[in-house]
Amino acid sequence: MISPSKYDVEIEAIDEQIEVLVRKQRELSQARAEELCPYGVGDIIVNTRNGKNTKITAIKPSSWQDFKLVGADQKKDGTFGANRELWWY
C-alpha cells in the first residue's frame, strides 16, 4: 500500500486535468477526421481491390493520415460482412 503524502491532492488534480485534456483531444481528432473525410458513415463505395461494394461503418482519426475508414464488403446475398479497416480507398 502506498503511504499518503501531502502531494496526493495536487497529483490527483493534475491527473483529472490530464483526463479532461485527453478526452477533449480525442473529440477534436474525431471531429477533424469526419470533417476531412469525403465519405460519410453509411456511404457505399467500390472496393478497388475486389470490385465489391463496401459500406463505410466508421471514420476514425489517424496519426499518419487525415483519417481511417472502417467498412464491410457486401456479400452476394446483399448482407455485409465483418467490419475491418480499409487501406485502399
ZIJOVEN-V496850 format. One record per residue. PHI is phi in whole degrees, 0 to 359 (999 if undefined). OMEGA is omega in whole degrees, 0 to 359 (999 if undefined). Layout:
phi: <PHI | PHI>
omega: <OMEGA | OMEGA>
This chain:
phi: <999 | 277 | 286 | 294 | 222 | 291 | 269 | 303 | 297 | 293 | 298 | 298 | 296 | 293 | 301 | 295 | 296 | 298 | 300 | 296 | 294 | 296 | 299 | 296 | 297 | 298 | 298 | 292 | 297 | 295 | 298 | 296 | 299 | 294 | 292 | 277 | 283 | 283 | 251 | 237 | 297 | 100 | 293 | 252 | 235 | 269 | 288 | 288 | 283 | 233 | 77 | 279 | 287 | 232 | 266 | 286 | 251 | 198 | 240 | 235 | 291 | 224 | 277 | 241 | 210 | 294 | 198 | 241 | 252 | 240 | 206 | 225 | 288 | 279 | 275 | 299 | 277 | 94 | 278 | 249 | 281 | 289 | 286 | 204 | 291 | 258 | 247 | 241 | 292>
omega: <180 | 179 | 178 | 181 | 178 | 181 | 185 | 182 | 180 | 178 | 178 | 179 | 179 | 177 | 178 | 178 | 178 | 179 | 179 | 180 | 179 | 178 | 179 | 178 | 178 | 180 | 180 | 178 | 178 | 179 | 179 | 180 | 180 | 179 | 184 | 182 | 179 | 181 | 175 | 176 | 182 | 178 | 176 | 177 | 180 | 177 | 183 | 178 | 187 | 178 | 180 | 171 | 180 | 180 | 177 | 181 | 179 | 172 | 184 | 174 | 179 | 180 | 184 | 173 | 184 | 182 | 172 | 175 | 172 | 182 | 180 | 177 | 177 | 179 | 180 | 181 | 177 | 177 | 181 | 181 | 182 | 176 | 176 | 177 | 180 | 182 | 192 | 188 | 999>
